[in-house]
Amino acid sequence: HNSVCIYLAGTYLLNDTSSEKNKGISDTFFKKYLITPREKEIIELIIQGYSNKDIALKLSITEGTVKVAVYNIFQKSGVKSRMALSNKVKEWKIFQSITKVI
């Protein structure tokens, strides 16, 4: 059983990280930043540490297509690096799970 306990505004919030609802990235993140289904796949692979070349192989697309998609993802989400994107997605996921508890 995996869980995270967060202290917010004088209250402890328990977040069960093992449940299905916490797997993947919140759809609200993708809606907010107008991320396409293909870009969503690419973001999920970036967060897992895949290189552009590995993403291209896994999705059966060219590395150039991946580079264009990564550029578009950065533009839409307002980040400048893979690490910043990963952090933004993780922060969004934590925020969404906290607001569901509150």
C-alpha positions in Angstrom: 0.0 0.0 0.0 1.6 3.3 -1.1 0.4 6.6 0.3 1.6 10.1 0.7 0.7 12.3 3.6 0.7 16.0 2.9 0.3 18.8 5.4 -1.7 21.7 4.0 -3.3 24.6 5.9 -3.2 22.8 9.2 -4.6 19.6 7.9 -3.0 16.3 7.0 -4.2 14.9 3.7 -3.7 11.3 2.8 -3.2 10.5 -0.9 -3.3 6.8 -1.9 -0.7 6.6 -4.7 -1.4 3.0 -5.4 -5.0 3.5 -6.7 -5.9 3.6 -10.4 -7.1 7.2 -10.2 -3.5 8.4 -9.5 -1.9 6.6 -12.4 -1.1 8.6 -15.5 -1.4 12.3 -15.9 -4.6 14.2 -15.2 -6.7 14.9 -18.3 -7.3 18.4 -17.0 -3.6 19.1 -17.5 -3.9 18.1 -21.2 -7.1 20.2 -21.6 -5.6 23.2 -20.0 -2.5 23.2 -22.3 -4.4 21.9 -25.4 -2.2 18.8 -25.6 -3.1 16.3 -28.4 -3.3 12.6 -27.7 0.0 12.0 -29.5 1.7 14.7 -27.4 0.2 13.1 -24.3 2.0 9.8 -25.3 5.2 11.7 -25.8 4.9 13.5 -22.5 4.4 10.2 -20.7 7.5 8.8 -22.3 9.6 11.9 -21.6 8.6 11.6 -17.9 9.8 8.0 -18.0 13.2 9.2 -19.2 13.0 8.1 -22.9 15.2 10.0 -25.4 13.7 11.4 -28.6 15.2 8.5 -30.5 13.7 5.9 -28.1 10.3 7.7 -28.3 10.4 7.6 -32.1 11.2 3.9 -32.0 8.5 3.1 -29.5 5.8 5.1 -31.3 6.9 4.1 -34.8 7.5 7.7 -35.9 10.6 9.7 -37.0 12.9 11.4 -34.5 12.2 14.6 -36.4 8.4 14.2 -35.7 9.3 13.7 -32.0 11.4 16.9 -31.9 8.6 18.9 -33.4 6.1 17.5 -30.9 8.5 18.2 -28.0 8.9 21.8 -29.2 5.1 22.2 -29.4 4.7 20.7 -26.0 7.2 23.1 -24.5 5.5 26.0 -26.2 2.1 25.0 -25.0 3.0 24.3 -21.5 5.5 27.2 -21.1 8.6 25.2 -20.2 12.0 25.1 -21.7 13.3 21.7 -20.8 12.3 18.1 -20.2 13.1 18.4 -16.5 10.8 21.5 -16.2 8.1 19.6 -18.1 8.4 16.6 -15.8 8.3 18.9 -12.7 5.3 20.8 -14.0 3.3 17.6 -14.7 4.2 16.1 -11.3 3.2 19.4 -9.5 -0.1 19.4 -11.5 -0.7 15.8 -10.5 -0.1 16.5 -6.8 -2.3 19.6 -6.9 -5.1 17.7 -8.6 -5.0 14.9 -6.1 -4.9 17.4 -3.1 -7.9 19.3 -4.4 -9.9 16.0 -4.8 -9.2 15.3 -1.1 -10.2 18.8 0.1 
